[in-house]
Amino acid sequence: MDSNSLARYIEATNGISKPWLLVQLRLKKLEERRHTIPPEEYLQEVESLHQELMNLGEWWVGIEDEVFE
């Protein structure tokens, strides 16, 4: 699945309110341009996305059924 397909999926499933899907989309876009940027920049962006994902924490605890349809 490319980033355009993923974006359409996120829109179709009202995933815009699901931050982990937005991080996944950004990761997919980064993957697609990996060969056009220096390795150091790629690694820095992966680390940044990882930190953003970790910052989400366990916000979903207690509402799993609602957010993980």
CHARMM-style PDB file with segment names, atoms N, HN, CA, C and O in Angstrom:
ATOM      1  N   MET     1       0.861  -1.174   0.000  1.00  0.00      PROA
ATOM      2  CA  MET     1       0.000   0.000   0.000  1.00  0.00      PROA
ATOM      3  C   MET     1       0.905   1.233   0.000  1.00  0.00      PROA
ATOM      4  O   MET     1       1.796   1.358   0.839  1.00  0.00      PROA
ATOM      5  N   ASP     2       0.669   2.134  -0.940  1.00  0.00      PROA
ATOM      6  HN  ASP     2      -0.055   2.032  -1.622  1.00  0.00      PROA
ATOM      7  CA  ASP     2       1.452   3.360  -0.985  1.00  0.00      PROA
ATOM      8  C   ASP     2       0.774   4.433  -0.115  1.00  0.00      PROA
ATOM      9  O   ASP     2      -0.311   4.217   0.425  1.00  0.00      PROA
ATOM     10  N   SER     3       1.427   5.573   0.007  1.00  0.00      PROA
ATOM     11  HN  SER     3       2.309   5.749  -0.431  1.00  0.00      PROA
ATOM     12  CA  SER     3       0.911   6.622   0.898  1.00  0.00      PROA
ATOM     13  C   SER     3      -0.430   7.170   0.431  1.00  0.00      PROA
ATOM     14  O   SER     3      -1.270   7.536   1.253  1.00  0.00      PROA
ATOM     15  N   ASN     4      -0.639   7.232  -0.879  1.00  0.00      PROA
ATOM     16  HN  ASN     4       0.043   6.935  -1.548  1.00  0.00      PROA
ATOM     17  CA  ASN     4      -1.931   7.720  -1.382  1.00  0.00      PROA
ATOM     18  C   ASN     4      -3.064   6.771  -1.007  1.00  0.00      PROA
ATOM     19  O   ASN     4      -4.136   7.214  -0.596  1.00  0.00      PROA
ATOM     20  N   SER     5      -2.832   5.477  -1.145  1.00  0.00      PROA
ATOM     21  HN  SER     5      -1.961   5.117  -1.478  1.00  0.00      PROA
ATOM     22  CA  SER     5      -3.841   4.486  -0.758  1.00  0.00      PROA
ATOM     23  C   SER     5      -4.097   4.532   0.736  1.00  0.00      PROA
ATOM     24  O   SER     5      -5.241   4.443   1.181  1.00  0.00      PROA
ATOM     25  N   LEU     6      -3.041   4.670   1.502  1.00  0.00      PROA
ATOM     26  HN  LEU     6      -2.112   4.743   1.141  1.00  0.00      PROA
ATOM     27  CA  LEU     6      -3.187   4.755   2.954  1.00  0.00      PROA
ATOM     28  C   LEU     6      -3.973   6.007   3.344  1.00  0.00      PROA
ATOM     29  O   LEU     6      -4.829   5.958   4.227  1.00  0.00      PROA
ATOM     30  N   ALA     7      -3.683   7.114   2.691  1.00  0.00      PROA
ATOM     31  HN  ALA     7      -2.988   7.154   1.973  1.00  0.00      PROA
ATOM     32  CA  ALA     7      -4.412   8.356   2.975  1.00  0.00      PROA
ATOM     33  C   ALA     7      -5.897   8.202   2.657  1.00  0.00      PROA
ATOM     34  O   ALA     7      -6.753   8.654   3.418  1.00  0.00      PROA
ATOM     35  N   ARG     8      -6.193   7.564   1.536  1.00  0.00      PROA
ATOM     36  HN  ARG     8      -5.498   7.197   0.918  1.00  0.00      PROA
ATOM     37  CA  ARG     8      -7.605   7.334   1.187  1.00  0.00      PROA
ATOM     38  C   ARG     8      -8.282   6.422   2.218  1.00  0.00      PROA
ATOM     39  O   ARG     8      -9.434   6.648   2.588  1.00  0.00      PROA
ATOM     40  N   TYR     9      -7.569   5.404   2.674  1.00  0.00      PROA
ATOM     41  HN  TYR     9      -6.633   5.221   2.373  1.00  0.00      PROA
ATOM     42  CA  TYR     9      -8.112   4.519   3.704  1.00  0.00      PROA
ATOM     43  C   TYR     9      -8.397   5.299   4.990  1.00  0.00      PROA
ATOM     44  O   TYR     9      -9.455   5.138   5.597  1.00  0.00      PROA
ATOM     45  N   ILE    10      -7.458   6.134   5.397  1.00  0.00      PROA
ATOM     46  HN  ILE    10      -6.598   6.265   4.904  1.00  0.00      PROA
ATOM     47  CA  ILE    10      -7.622   6.921   6.620  1.00  0.00      PROA
ATOM     48  C   ILE    10      -8.840   7.827   6.491  1.00  0.00      PROA
ATOM     49  O   ILE    10      -9.630   7.943   7.428  1.00  0.00      PROA
ATOM     50  N   GLU    11      -8.993   8.459   5.354  1.00  0.00      PROA
ATOM     51  HN  GLU    11      -8.351   8.364   4.593  1.00  0.00      PROA
ATOM     52  CA  GLU    11     -10.152   9.329   5.134  1.00  0.00      PROA
ATOM     53  C   GLU    11     -11.450   8.530   5.128  1.00  0.00      PROA
ATOM     54  O   GLU    11     -12.440   8.949   5.729  1.00  0.00      PROA
ATOM     55  N   ALA    12     -11.454   7.393   4.460  1.00  0.00      PROA
ATOM     56  HN  ALA    12     -10.651   7.052   3.972  1.00  0.00      PROA
ATOM     57  CA  ALA    12     -12.674   6.595   4.318  1.00  0.00      PROA
ATOM     58  C   ALA    12     -13.140   5.992   5.637  1.00  0.00      PROA
ATOM     59  O   ALA    12     -14.329   5.733   5.821  1.00  0.00      PROA
ATOM     60  N   THR    13     -12.203   5.771   6.554  1.00  0.00      PROA
ATOM     61  HN  THR    13     -11.237   5.982   6.405  1.00  0.00      PROA
ATOM     62  CA  THR    13     -12.547   5.137   7.831  1.00  0.00      PROA
ATOM     63  C   THR    13     -12.557   6.127   8.986  1.00  0.00      PROA
ATOM     64  O   THR    13     -12.530   5.735  10.153  1.00  0.00      PROA
ATOM     65  N   ASN    14     -12.594   7.414   8.652  1.00  0.00      PROA
ATOM     66  HN  ASN    14     -12.616   7.732   7.704  1.00  0.00      PROA
ATOM     67  CA  ASN    14     -12.561   8.466   9.674  1.00  0.00      PROA
ATOM     68  C   ASN    14     -11.334   8.327  10.583  1.00  0.00      PROA
ATOM     69  O   ASN    14     -11.396   8.591  11.784  1.00  0.00      PROA
ATOM     70  N   GLY    15     -10.231   7.911   9.984  1.00  0.00      PROA
ATOM     71  HN  GLY    15     -10.180   7.696   9.009  1.00  0.00      PROA
ATOM     72  CA  GLY    15      -9.003   7.704  10.725  1.00  0.00      PROA
ATOM     73  C   GLY    15      -8.246   8.971  11.047  1.00  0.00      PROA
ATOM     74  O   GLY    15      -7.231   8.925  11.742  1.00  0.00      PROA
ATOM     75  N   ILE    16      -8.719  10.097  10.557  1.00  0.00      PROA
ATOM     76  HN  ILE    16      -9.544  10.134   9.992  1.00  0.00      PROA
ATOM     77  CA  ILE    16      -8.036  11.362  10.824  1.00  0.00      PROA
ATOM     78  C   ILE    16      -7.987  11.653  12.321  1.00  0.00      PROA
ATOM     79  O   ILE    16      -7.127  12.401  12.786  1.00  0.00      PROA
ATOM     80  N   SER    17      -8.909  11.063  13.067  1.00  0.00      PROA
ATOM     81  HN  SER    17      -9.607  10.456  12.689  1.00  0.00      PROA
ATOM     82  CA  SER    17      -8.937  11.261  14.519  1.00  0.00      PROA
ATOM     83  C   SER    17      -8.092  10.232  15.256  1.00  0.00      PROA
ATOM     84  O   SER    17      -8.081  10.202  16.487  1.00  0.00      PROA
ATOM     85  N   LYS    18      -7.385   9.388  14.509  1.00  0.00      PROA
ATOM     86  HN  LYS    18      -7.394   9.412  13.510  1.00  0.00      PROA
ATOM     87  CA  LYS    18      -6.557   8.340  15.107  1.00  0.00      PROA
ATOM     88  C   LYS    18      -5.086   8.683  14.868  1.00  0.00      PROA
ATOM     89  O   LYS    18      -4.552   8.434  13.787  1.00  0.00      PROA
ATOM     90  N   PRO    19      -4.443   9.249  15.874  1.00  0.00      PROA
ATOM     91  CA  PRO    19      -3.082   9.769  15.674  1.00  0.00      PROA
ATOM     92  C   PRO    19      -2.065   8.715  15.251  1.00  0.00      PROA
ATOM     93  O   PRO    19      -1.104   9.044  14.556  1.00  0.00      PROA
ATOM     94  N   TRP    20      -2.247   7.466  15.649  1.00  0.00      PROA
ATOM     95  HN  TRP    20      -3.028   7.199  16.214  1.00  0.00      PROA
ATOM     96  CA  TRP    20      -1.285   6.446  15.244  1.00  0.00      PROA
ATOM     97  C   TRP    20      -1.350   6.189  13.744  1.00  0.00      PROA
ATOM     98  O   TRP    20      -0.343   5.817  13.141  1.00  0.00      PROA
ATOM     99  N   LEU    21      -2.519   6.382  13.129  1.00  0.00      PROA
ATOM    100  HN  LEU    21      -3.337   6.685  13.618  1.00  0.00      PROA
ATOM    101  CA  LEU    21      -2.622   6.233  11.681  1.00  0.00      PROA
ATOM    102  C   LEU    21      -1.919   7.383  10.965  1.00  0.00      PROA
ATOM    103  O   LEU    21      -1.337   7.193   9.897  1.00  0.00      PROA
ATOM    104  N   LEU    22      -1.975   8.563  11.551  1.00  0.00      PROA
ATOM    105  HN  LEU    22      -2.449   8.717  12.419  1.00  0.00      PROA
ATOM    106  CA  LEU    22      -1.293   9.709  10.940  1.00  0.00      PROA
ATOM    107  C   LEU    22       0.220   9.528  11.013  1.00  0.00      PROA
ATOM    108  O   LEU    22       0.937   9.900  10.084  1.00  0.00      PROA
ATOM    109  N   VAL    23       0.707   8.956  12.112  1.00  0.00      PROA
ATOM    110  HN  VAL    23       0.125   8.653  12.867  1.00  0.00      PROA
ATOM    111  CA  VAL    23       2.134   8.656  12.216  1.00  0.00      PROA
ATOM    112  C   VAL    23       2.505   7.603  11.175  1.00  0.00      PROA
ATOM    113  O   VAL    23       3.556   7.695  10.540  1.00  0.00      PROA
ATOM    114  N   GLN    24       1.651   6.615  11.003  1.00  0.00      PROA
ATOM    115  HN  GLN    24       0.798   6.540  11.519  1.00  0.00      PROA
ATOM    116  CA  GLN    24       1.896   5.576  10.002  1.00  0.00      PROA
ATOM    117  C   GLN    24       1.949   6.178   8.598  1.00  0.00      PROA
ATOM    118  O   GLN    24       2.789   5.786   7.788  1.00  0.00      PROA
ATOM    119  N   LEU    25       1.066   7.117   8.308  1.00  0.00      PROA
ATOM    120  HN  LEU    25       0.384   7.435   8.966  1.00  0.00      PROA
ATOM    121  CA  LEU    25       1.072   7.781   7.008  1.00  0.00      PROA
ATOM    122  C   LEU    25       2.367   8.557   6.806  1.00  0.00      PROA
ATOM    123  O   LEU    25       2.967   8.505   5.732  1.00  0.00      PROA
ATOM    124  N   ARG    26       2.790   9.268   7.825  1.00  0.00      PROA
ATOM    125  HN  ARG    26       2.303   9.310   8.698  1.00  0.00      PROA
ATOM    126  CA  ARG    26       4.042  10.025   7.714  1.00  0.00      PROA
ATOM    127  C   ARG    26       5.230   9.083   7.523  1.00  0.00      PROA
ATOM    128  O   ARG    26       6.156   9.396   6.775  1.00  0.00      PROA
ATOM    129  N   LEU    27       5.207   7.934   8.195  1.00  0.00      PROA
ATOM    130  HN  LEU    27       4.454   7.679   8.803  1.00  0.00      PROA
ATOM    131  CA  LEU    27       6.272   6.954   8.033  1.00  0.00      PROA
ATOM    132  C   LEU    27       6.279   6.388   6.610  1.00  0.00      PROA
ATOM    133  O   LEU    27       7.345   6.190   6.027  1.00  0.00      PROA
ATOM    134  N   LYS    28       5.108   6.130   6.056  1.00  0.00      PROA
ATOM    135  HN  LYS    28       4.241   6.291   6.529  1.00  0.00      PROA
ATOM    136  CA  LYS    28       5.011   5.619   4.690  1.00  0.00      PROA
ATOM    137  C   LYS    28       5.547   6.651   3.700  1.00  0.00      PROA
ATOM    138  O   LYS    28       6.271   6.301   2.769  1.00  0.00      PROA
ATOM    139  N   LYS    29       5.193   7.926   3.899  1.00  0.00      PROA
ATOM    140  HN  LYS    29       4.605   8.211   4.655  1.00  0.00      PROA
ATOM    141  CA  LYS    29       5.692   8.986   3.015  1.00  0.00      PROA
ATOM    142  C   LYS    29       7.218   9.093   3.113  1.00  0.00      PROA
ATOM    143  O   LYS    29       7.897   9.298   2.107  1.00  0.00      PROA
ATOM    144  N   LEU    30       7.746   8.954   4.325  1.00  0.00      PROA
ATOM    145  HN  LEU    30       7.194   8.788   5.142  1.00  0.00      PROA
ATOM    146  CA  LEU    30       9.192   8.993   4.512  1.00  0.00      PROA
ATOM    147  C   LEU    30       9.847   7.808   3.804  1.00  0.00      PROA
ATOM    148  O   LEU    30      10.883   7.961   3.157  1.00  0.00      PROA
ATOM    149  N   GLU    31       9.251   6.649   3.928  1.00  0.00      PROA
ATOM    150  HN  GLU    31       8.409   6.525   4.454  1.00  0.00      PROA
ATOM    151  CA  GLU    31       9.778   5.454   3.261  1.00  0.00      PROA
ATOM    152  C   GLU    31       9.841   5.657   1.752  1.00  0.00      PROA
ATOM    153  O   GLU    31      10.800   5.237   1.105  1.00  0.00      PROA
ATOM    154  N   GLU    32       8.828   6.294   1.196  1.00  0.00      PROA
ATOM    155  HN  GLU    32       8.048   6.635   1.722  1.00  0.00      PROA
ATOM    156  CA  GLU    32       8.777   6.514  -0.244  1.00  0.00      PROA
ATOM    157  C   GLU    32       9.858   7.474  -0.744  1.00  0.00      PROA
ATOM    158  O   GLU    32      10.257   7.413  -1.907  1.00  0.00      PROA
ATOM    159  N   ARG    33      10.319   8.341   0.120  1.00  0.00      PROA
ATOM    160  HN  ARG    33       9.995   8.390   1.064  1.00  0.00      PROA
ATOM    161  CA  ARG    33      11.361   9.277  -0.327  1.00  0.00      PROA
ATOM    162  C   ARG    33      12.729   8.962   0.279  1.00  0.00      PROA
ATOM    163  O   ARG    33      13.650   9.776   0.215  1.00  0.00      PROA
ATOM    164  N   ARG    34      12.846   7.781   0.861  1.00  0.00      PROA
ATOM    165  HN  ARG    34      12.097   7.120   0.913  1.00  0.00      PROA
ATOM    166  CA  ARG    34      14.076   7.370   1.526  1.00  0.00      PROA
ATOM    167  C   ARG    34      15.305   7.493   0.628  1.00  0.00      PROA
ATOM    168  O   ARG    34      16.366   7.918   1.084  1.00  0.00      PROA
ATOM    169  N   HSD    35      15.169   7.132  -0.613  1.00  0.00      PROA
ATOM    170  HN  HSD    35      14.307   6.787  -0.983  1.00  0.00      PROA
ATOM    171  CA  HSD    35      16.323   7.110  -1.514  1.00  0.00      PROA
ATOM    172  C   HSD    35      16.659   8.478  -2.095  1.00  0.00      PROA
ATOM    173  O   HSD    35      17.594   8.606  -2.886  1.00  0.00      PROA
ATOM    174  N   THR    36      15.907   9.492  -1.709  1.00  0.00      PROA
ATOM    175  HN  THR    36      15.148   9.388  -1.067  1.00  0.00      PROA
ATOM    176  CA  THR    36      16.174  10.834  -2.223  1.00  0.00      PROA
ATOM    177  C   THR    36      16.757  11.755  -1.148  1.00  0.00      PROA
ATOM    178  O   THR    36      17.043  12.922  -1.417  1.00  0.00      PROA
ATOM    179  N   ILE    37      16.931  11.237   0.054  1.00  0.00      PROA
ATOM    180  HN  ILE    37      16.699  10.289   0.272  1.00  0.00      PROA
ATOM    181  CA  ILE    37      17.476  12.054   1.141  1.00  0.00      PROA
ATOM    182  C   ILE    37      18.697  11.346   1.735  1.00  0.00      PROA
ATOM    183  O   ILE    37      18.826  10.126   1.625  1.00  0.00      PROA
ATOM    184  N   PRO    38      19.581  12.107   2.358  1.00  0.00      PROA
ATOM    185  CA  PRO    38      20.761  11.501   2.973  1.00  0.00      PROA
ATOM    186  C   PRO    38      20.363  10.541   4.100  1.00  0.00      PROA
ATOM    187  O   PRO    38      19.359  10.759   4.778  1.00  0.00      PROA
ATOM    188  N   PRO    39      21.145   9.488   4.294  1.00  0.00      PROA
ATOM    189  CA  PRO    39      20.832   8.508   5.345  1.00  0.00      PROA
ATOM    190  C   PRO    39      20.675   9.133   6.736  1.00  0.00      PROA
ATOM    191  O   PRO    39      19.839   8.695   7.527  1.00  0.00      PROA
ATOM    192  N   GLU    40      21.474  10.144   7.025  1.00  0.00      PROA
ATOM    193  HN  GLU    40      22.153  10.500   6.382  1.00  0.00      PROA
ATOM    194  CA  GLU    40      21.396  10.788   8.335  1.00  0.00      PROA
ATOM    195  C   GLU    40      20.042  11.474   8.531  1.00  0.00      PROA
ATOM    196  O   GLU    40      19.450  11.410   9.608  1.00  0.00      PROA
ATOM    197  N   GLU    41      19.572  12.122   7.485  1.00  0.00      PROA
ATOM    198  HN  GLU    41      20.053  12.173   6.610  1.00  0.00      PROA
ATOM    199  CA  GLU    41      18.275  12.804   7.553  1.00  0.00      PROA
ATOM    200  C   GLU    41      17.151  11.778   7.708  1.00  0.00      PROA
ATOM    201  O   GLU    41      16.215  11.983   8.482  1.00  0.00      PROA
ATOM    202  N   TYR    42      17.252  10.681   6.972  1.00  0.00      PROA
ATOM    203  HN  TYR    42      18.011  10.515   6.344  1.00  0.00      PROA
ATOM    204  CA  TYR    42      16.247   9.620   7.084  1.00  0.00      PROA
ATOM    205  C   TYR    42      16.194   9.094   8.514  1.00  0.00      PROA
ATOM    206  O   TYR    42      15.113   8.976   9.092  1.00  0.00      PROA
ATOM    207  N   LEU    43      17.340   8.783   9.080  1.00  0.00      PROA
ATOM    208  HN  LEU    43      18.217   8.880   8.611  1.00  0.00      PROA
ATOM    209  CA  LEU    43      17.396   8.267  10.443  1.00  0.00      PROA
ATOM    210  C   LEU    43      16.836   9.268  11.442  1.00  0.00      PROA
ATOM    211  O   LEU    43      16.110   8.890  12.360  1.00  0.00      PROA
ATOM    212  N   GLN    44      17.167  10.536  11.269  1.00  0.00      PROA
ATOM    213  HN  GLN    44      17.757  10.844  10.523  1.00  0.00      PROA
ATOM    214  CA  GLN    44      16.660  11.576  12.158  1.00  0.00      PROA
ATOM    215  C   GLN    44      15.136  11.650  12.084  1.00  0.00      PROA
ATOM    216  O   GLN    44      14.473  11.799  13.111  1.00  0.00      PROA
ATOM    217  N   GLU    45      14.583  11.549  10.891  1.00  0.00      PROA
ATOM    218  HN  GLU    45      15.121  11.428  10.057  1.00  0.00      PROA
ATOM    219  CA  GLU    45      13.123  11.611  10.748  1.00  0.00      PROA
ATOM    220  C   GLU    45      12.450  10.365  11.315  1.00  0.00      PROA
ATOM    221  O   GLU    45      11.375  10.465  11.907  1.00  0.00      PROA
ATOM    222  N   VAL    46      13.061   9.196  11.145  1.00  0.00      PROA
ATOM    223  HN  VAL    46      13.934   9.115  10.665  1.00  0.00      PROA
ATOM    224  CA  VAL    46      12.516   7.973  11.742  1.00  0.00      PROA
ATOM    225  C   VAL    46      12.517   8.099  13.266  1.00  0.00      PROA
ATOM    226  O   VAL    46      11.538   7.742  13.922  1.00  0.00      PROA
ATOM    227  N   GLU    47      13.607   8.602  13.823  1.00  0.00      PROA
ATOM    228  HN  GLU    47      14.402   8.892  13.291  1.00  0.00      PROA
ATOM    229  CA  GLU    47      13.688   8.788  15.276  1.00  0.00      PROA
ATOM    230  C   GLU    47      12.625   9.765  15.755  1.00  0.00      PROA
ATOM    231  O   GLU    47      12.022   9.554  16.808  1.00  0.00      PROA
ATOM    232  N   SER    48      12.388  10.823  15.002  1.00  0.00      PROA
ATOM    233  HN  SER    48      12.877  10.994  14.146  1.00  0.00      PROA
ATOM    234  CA  SER    48      11.373  11.803  15.358  1.00  0.00      PROA
ATOM    235  C   SER    48       9.981  11.178  15.348  1.00  0.00      PROA
ATOM    236  O   SER    48       9.188  11.405  16.262  1.00  0.00      PROA
ATOM    237  N   LEU    49       9.684  10.393  14.313  1.00  0.00      PROA
ATOM    238  HN  LEU    49      10.328  10.208  13.570  1.00  0.00      PROA
ATOM    239  CA  LEU    49       8.383   9.725  14.239  1.00  0.00      PROA
ATOM    240  C   LEU    49       8.218   8.708  15.368  1.00  0.00      PROA
ATOM    241  O   LEU    49       7.134   8.568  15.935  1.00  0.00      PROA
ATOM    242  N   HSD    50       9.286   8.013  15.683  1.00  0.00      PROA
ATOM    243  HN  HSD    50      10.166   8.127  15.223  1.00  0.00      PROA
ATOM    244  CA  HSD    50       9.238   7.058  16.792  1.00  0.00      PROA
ATOM    245  C   HSD    50       8.916   7.779  18.095  1.00  0.00      PROA
ATOM    246  O   HSD    50       8.097   7.310  18.886  1.00  0.00      PROA
ATOM    247  N   GLN    51       9.558   8.910  18.315  1.00  0.00      PROA
ATOM    248  HN  GLN    51      10.223   9.291  17.673  1.00  0.00      PROA
ATOM    249  CA  GLN    51       9.305   9.672  19.544  1.00  0.00      PROA
ATOM    250  C   GLN    51       7.863  10.161  19.594  1.00  0.00      PROA
ATOM    251  O   GLN    51       7.230  10.113  20.648  1.00  0.00      PROA
ATOM    252  N   GLU    52       7.342  10.628  18.471  1.00  0.00      PROA
ATOM    253  HN  GLU    52       7.857  10.667  17.615  1.00  0.00      PROA
ATOM    254  CA  GLU    52       5.948  11.069  18.434  1.00  0.00      PROA
ATOM    255  C   GLU    52       5.005   9.928  18.771  1.00  0.00      PROA
ATOM    256  O   GLU    52       4.031  10.117  19.500  1.00  0.00      PROA
ATOM    257  N   LEU    53       5.290   8.744  18.245  1.00  0.00      PROA
ATOM    258  HN  LEU    53       6.082   8.590  17.653  1.00  0.00      PROA
ATOM    259  CA  LEU    53       4.464   7.582  18.536  1.00  0.00      PROA
ATOM    260  C   LEU    53       4.553   7.217  20.014  1.00  0.00      PROA
ATOM    261  O   LEU    53       3.538   6.906  20.638  1.00  0.00      PROA
ATOM    262  N   MET    54       5.743   7.253  20.571  1.00  0.00      PROA
ATOM    263  HN  MET    54       6.567   7.506  20.065  1.00  0.00      PROA
ATOM    264  CA  MET    54       5.908   6.941  21.993  1.00  0.00      PROA
ATOM    265  C   MET    54       5.218   7.976  22.874  1.00  0.00      PROA
ATOM    266  O   MET    54       4.731   7.643  23.954  1.00  0.00      PROA
ATOM    267  N   ASN    55       5.171   9.220  22.424  1.00  0.00      PROA
ATOM    268  HN  ASN    55       5.567   9.490  21.546  1.00  0.00      PROA
ATOM    269  CA  ASN    55       4.519  10.278  23.194  1.00  0.00      PROA
ATOM    270  C   ASN    55       3.002  10.091  23.269  1.00  0.00      PROA
ATOM    271  O   ASN    55       2.340  10.651  24.142  1.00  0.00      PROA
ATOM    272  N   LEU    56       2.465   9.300  22.346  1.00  0.00      PROA
ATOM    273  HN  LEU    56       3.003   8.845  21.637  1.00  0.00      PROA
ATOM    274  CA  LEU    56       1.029   9.020  22.423  1.00  0.00      PROA
ATOM    275  C   LEU    56       0.698   8.253  23.697  1.00  0.00      PROA
ATOM    276  O   LEU    56      -0.409   8.354  24.226  1.00  0.00      PROA
ATOM    277  N   GLY    57       1.665   7.490  24.179  1.00  0.00      PROA
ATOM    278  HN  GLY    57       2.564   7.408  23.750  1.00  0.00      PROA
ATOM    279  CA  GLY    57       1.472   6.766  25.428  1.00  0.00      PROA
ATOM    280  C   GLY    57       0.332   5.768  25.331  1.00  0.00      PROA
ATOM    281  O   GLY    57       0.066   5.199  24.273  1.00  0.00      PROA
ATOM    282  N   GLU    58      -0.323   5.571  26.444  1.00  0.00      PROA
ATOM    283  HN  GLU    58      -0.106   6.033  27.305  1.00  0.00      PROA
ATOM    284  CA  GLU    58      -1.422   4.616  26.520  1.00  0.00      PROA
ATOM    285  C   GLU    58      -2.747   5.350  26.648  1.00  0.00      PROA
ATOM    286  O   GLU    58      -3.579   5.008  27.489  1.00  0.00      PROA
ATOM    287  N   TRP    59      -2.936   6.353  25.814  1.00  0.00      PROA
ATOM    288  HN  TRP    59      -2.261   6.630  25.131  1.00  0.00      PROA
ATOM    289  CA  TRP    59      -4.150   7.178  25.848  1.00  0.00      PROA
ATOM    290  C   TRP    59      -5.400   6.362  25.579  1.00  0.00      PROA
ATOM    291  O   TRP    59      -6.501   6.766  25.951  1.00  0.00      PROA
ATOM    292  N   TRP    60      -5.238   5.226  24.939  1.00  0.00      PROA
ATOM    293  HN  TRP    60      -4.343   4.898  24.637  1.00  0.00      PROA
ATOM    294  CA  TRP    60      -6.357   4.395  24.514  1.00  0.00      PROA
ATOM    295  C   TRP    60      -6.873   3.455  25.598  1.00  0.00      PROA
ATOM    296  O   TRP    60      -7.922   2.835  25.430  1.00  0.00      PROA
ATOM    297  N   VAL    61      -6.149   3.344  26.703  1.00  0.00      PROA
ATOM    298  HN  VAL    61      -5.296   3.848  26.840  1.00  0.00      PROA
ATOM    299  CA  VAL    61      -6.547   2.407  27.765  1.00  0.00      PROA
ATOM    300  C   VAL    61      -7.943   2.765  28.275  1.00  0.00      PROA
ATOM    301  O   VAL    61      -8.206   3.896  28.683  1.00  0.00      PROA
ATOM    302  N   GLY    62      -8.814   1.782  28.241  1.00  0.00      PROA
ATOM    303  HN  GLY    62      -8.600   0.863  27.911  1.00  0.00      PROA
ATOM    304  CA  GLY    62     -10.172   1.965  28.702  1.00  0.00      PROA
ATOM    305  C   GLY    62     -11.170   2.273  27.601  1.00  0.00      PROA
ATOM    306  O   GLY    62     -12.380   2.155  27.793  1.00  0.00      PROA
ATOM    307  N   ILE    63     -10.647   2.672  26.438  1.00  0.00      PROA
ATOM    308  HN  ILE    63      -9.664   2.768  26.283  1.00  0.00      PROA
ATOM    309  CA  ILE    63     -11.556   2.976  25.319  1.00  0.00      PROA
ATOM    310  C   ILE    63     -11.150   2.182  24.072  1.00  0.00      PROA
ATOM    311  O   ILE    63     -11.381   2.621  22.945  1.00  0.00      PROA
ATOM    312  N   GLU    64     -10.545   1.018  24.285  1.00  0.00      PROA
ATOM    313  HN  GLU    64     -10.357   0.662  25.200  1.00  0.00      PROA
ATOM    314  CA  GLU    64     -10.065   0.198  23.175  1.00  0.00      PROA
ATOM    315  C   GLU    64     -11.158  -0.111  22.147  1.00  0.00      PROA
ATOM    316  O   GLU    64     -10.925  -0.025  20.941  1.00  0.00      PROA
ATOM    317  N   ASP    65     -12.339  -0.468  22.627  1.00  0.00      PROA
ATOM    318  HN  ASP    65     -12.528  -0.538  23.607  1.00  0.00      PROA
ATOM    319  CA  ASP    65     -13.421  -0.828  21.704  1.00  0.00      PROA
ATOM    320  C   ASP    65     -13.841   0.346  20.823  1.00  0.00      PROA
ATOM    321  O   ASP    65     -14.264   0.166  19.681  1.00  0.00      PROA
ATOM    322  N   GLU    66     -13.717   1.520  21.364  1.00  0.00      PROA
ATOM    323  HN  GLU    66     -13.374   1.667  22.291  1.00  0.00      PROA
ATOM    324  CA  GLU    66     -14.128   2.726  20.628  1.00  0.00      PROA
ATOM    325  C   GLU    66     -13.105   3.113  19.563  1.00  0.00      PROA
ATOM    326  O   GLU    66     -13.477   3.489  18.452  1.00  0.00      PROA
ATOM    327  N   VAL    67     -11.826   3.022  19.898  1.00  0.00      PROA
ATOM    328  HN  VAL    67     -11.524   2.717  20.801  1.00  0.00      PROA
ATOM    329  CA  VAL    67     -10.804   3.533  18.984  1.00  0.00      PROA
ATOM    330  C   VAL    67     -10.185   2.477  18.077  1.00  0.00      PROA
ATOM    331  O   VAL    67      -9.618   2.815  17.038  1.00  0.00      PROA
ATOM    332  N   PHE    68     -10.281   1.214  18.451  1.00  0.00      PROA
ATOM    333  HN  PHE    68     -10.741   0.939  19.295  1.00  0.00      PROA
ATOM    334  CA  PHE    68      -9.717   0.138  17.629  1.00  0.00      PROA
ATOM    335  C   PHE    68     -10.834  -0.693  17.039  1.00  0.00      PROA
ATOM    336  O   PHE    68     -11.001  -1.865  17.377  1.00  0.00      PROA
ATOM    337  N   GLU    69     -11.586  -0.086  16.168  1.00  0.00      PROA
ATOM    338  HN  GLU    69     -11.451   0.866  15.893  1.00  0.00      PROA
ATOM    339  CA  GLU    69     -12.754  -0.735  15.557  1.00  0.00      PROA
ATOM    340  C   GLU    69     -12.366  -1.946  14.759  1.00  0.00      PROA
ATOM    341  OT1 GLU    69     -13.228  -2.607  14.181  1.00  0.00      PROA
TER     342      GLU     69
END
